[in-house]
Amino acid sequence: MTTNQIGASVRKARGQRSIREVAGAAGLSRHQVTSIEGATTNYTIGSLLALAKVVGLRLYISGEE
């Protein structure tokens, strides 16, 4: 998946919940969530995992060899 696709998936999964609500539950700032959804900056896998958990997404990480 591209960063744009990840951002779109997170945005869709967030639904009607506010960015502030989701960010607080994930332990992130509003800016971090906005950046992930907009694919405007790099983020850590830890931030993405925390956000995915809050919005109900599962992440599968495969090693490309």
C-alpha positions in Angstrom: 0.0 0.0 0.0 1.1 3.5 -0.6 1.1 6.2 2.0 -1.9 7.8 0.2 -3.8 4.5 0.4 -3.0 4.1 4.1 -4.2 7.6 4.8 -7.4 7.1 2.9 -8.0 3.8 4.8 -7.5 5.5 8.2 -9.7 8.4 7.2 -12.5 6.0 6.1 -12.2 3.9 9.3 -12.3 7.0 11.5 -15.8 7.7 10.1 -17.6 10.4 11.9 -15.2 10.5 14.9 -13.2 13.7 15.2 -9.5 13.8 14.6 -9.1 15.1 18.2 -11.0 12.2 19.6 -9.1 9.6 17.6 -5.7 11.2 18.2 -6.3 11.3 22.0 -7.3 7.7 22.1 -4.2 6.7 20.2 -1.9 8.9 22.2 -1.1 11.1 19.2 -1.4 14.7 18.4 -4.1 16.0 16.0 -1.2 17.0 13.7 0.1 13.5 13.5 -3.3 12.0 12.6 -3.9 14.7 10.0 -0.4 14.0 8.5 -1.1 10.3 8.4 -4.5 10.8 6.8 -3.1 13.3 4.3 0.1 11.4 3.6 2.0 14.6 4.1 4.8 13.4 6.4 6.6 10.2 7.4 5.4 8.5 10.5 6.6 5.7 12.8 5.2 2.3 12.7 4.3 2.7 16.3 2.2 5.7 15.6 0.5 3.9 12.7 -0.1 0.8 14.9 -1.7 2.9 17.7 -3.9 4.7 15.2 -4.9 1.6 13.4 -5.9 0.0 16.7 -8.1 2.9 17.7 -10.0 3.0 14.3 -10.3 -0.8 14.1 -7.8 -1.5 11.2 -5.5 -4.5 11.1 -2.1 -4.0 9.7 -0.1 -6.8 8.1 3.5 -6.2 7.7 5.3 -8.5 5.3 9.0 -8.7 4.7 9.6 -8.1 1.0 12.7 -10.1 0.1 
